[in-house]
Amino acid sequence: MNKGPKFIKIRILDKDSISNSSAVKQGALRAVSANLARTLGNTPANDMNPGKLADEAKKLCKSQGLEFKVLEEKEMKKLGMGMLLGVSQGSNNPPRLILTEYRVPGAKQTLAIVGKGVTFDSGGISLKPGKSMDEMKFDMCGAAAVLGAMYAVAKLKPKINVIGVIPATENLPGGKAQRPGDIVTAFNGKKVEILNTDAEGRLILGDALSYSVKQYKPDAIVDLATLTGACVVALGHHATGALTNHASLMEQVRTAGEQSGDRVWELPNFPEYGELLKGKYGDLQNIGGPAAGTITGGKFLENFVGNTPWVHLDIAGTAWGPKEPSYQPKVGATGVAVRLVYNFLENRK
């Protein structure tokens, strides 16, 4: 019986030298890394809770020679991560803060990539409508992109340190669930009023961002999150929304997006938008009202990065659903931002 070829030989006929074997290898690495993120994103929530996501990260790190650490619920309580812990209260599956590290001796730069890892988002007490709630398994596509990017980092071997950080949790209703009106204390000490429990991604990211800044002192941070439905309204499924505190870093991310096909569109970051988040009884509210939802979501996160150069990427419209370009899957997760991070590192290394 013919079992097929054991290998395939590819011969490139390109008189202009646009393509070469190195480009083929890079393309294959981009594809494998993005497909890893797609597979994680497509996994149903009953097979992908915070603990199982941590297991996947551990396996990846072990196979690729990356450092791995995970903070359990008890450690997060000691550290005072009230926002992340508040979101997790309604679930029987405890949260995890997953830390993956690629380090280079003598590296002069450190990049932190932080990905939202809500393995299922019901909205909590502020329950989402039933229609399309099944798609909320995709609310961890930011986390999936971080792991896909870390796989690429291990192969690419840039000359900078890269830290992948994933706050992982479920957002479910229940007798112990967080309520609208609750006030929680963030890792950086800010008091945050919970007005809507379905604005949970910014809460878990806020603690992860401020922890990343304190623990790793990165030169730059990029966060990836299916953060707001408002981003889909604004940009549809053709571009990722972006907010930043640093024009140069934003330009590097924008360029990487154009090169990779993971296009981004920068939204304004005027101080006035921050006024919408001022708390009545605490420092901040977790929502800013119906106007400019994508911007106020990003402005909330800005409170947790200090002076560190930072770009926030809202992938709510691009993490699943796009049918174009033709390399996108017709259903399911896209692996968005993995290719962008690859190009970003290629340009900086």
TANOR-V500004 format. One line per field, one symbol per residue. ss: DSSP state (H for helix, E for strand, L for the rest). phi: phi as a letter, one per 40 degrees, with the letter a starting at -180 (. if undefined). burial: b if it has 24 or more other ideal C-beta (glycine too) atoms within 12 Angstrom, else e. A space follows every 10 residues. Layout:
# TANOR-V500004
ss->???
phi->???
burial->???
This chain:
# TANOR-V500004
ss->LLLLLLLLLL LLLLLLLLLL HHHHHHHHHH HHHHHHHHHH HHLLHHHLLH HHHHHHHHHH HHHHLLEEEE ELHHHHHHHL LHHHHHHHLL LLLLLEEEEE EELLLLLLLE EEEEEEEEEE ELLLLLLLLL LLHHHHHHHH HHHHHHHHHH HHHHHHLLLL EEEEEEEEEE ELLLLLLLLL LLEEELLLLL EEELLLLLLL HHHHHHHHHH HHHHHHLLLE EEEEELLLHH HHHHHLLLLE EEEELLHHHH HHHHHHHHHH LLLEEELLLL HHHHHLLELL LLLEELLLLL LLHHHHHHHH HHLLLLLLEE EEEELLLLLE LLLLLLLLLL LLELLLLHHH HHHHHHHHL
phi->.ccgccabcb bbbaccfcba cccccccccd cccccccccc ccccccbacd cccccccccc cccbgccbab ccdccccccg ccccccccdc bccccbbcbb bbbbdgcbbb bbbbbcbcca bcggcccccc cgcdcccccb cccccccccc ccdcccfccb cbbbbbcbab bbcicbccbd hcbbbcdcgc cbcccacccc cccccdcccc cccccbfcca bbbbaccbcc ccccbgbbac cbbabacccc cccccccccc gccbbcbcbc ddccccbccc bacbbcbbgc cfcccccccd cdcbbgccda bbbccdcbca hcbbcccccc bgccgdgccc cdcdcdccc
burial->eeeeeeeeee eeeeeeeeee eeeeebeebb ebbbbbbbbb bbbebeebbb bbbbebbbeb beebebbbbb bbbeebeebe bbbbbbbbbb bebbbbbbbb bbbeeeeebb bbbbbbbbbb bbbbbbebee eeeebbbbbb bbbbbbbbbb bbbbbbebeb bbbbbbbbbb bbbeeebbeb ebbbbbbbeb bbbbbbbbbb bbbbbbbbbb bbbeebebbb bbbbbbbbbb bbebbebbbb bbbbbbeebb ebbbebbeeb bbbbbbbebe eebbebbbbe ebbbbbbbee ebbbbbbbbb bbbbbeebbb bbbbbbbbbb bbeeeeebbe ebbbbbbbbb bbbbbbbbe
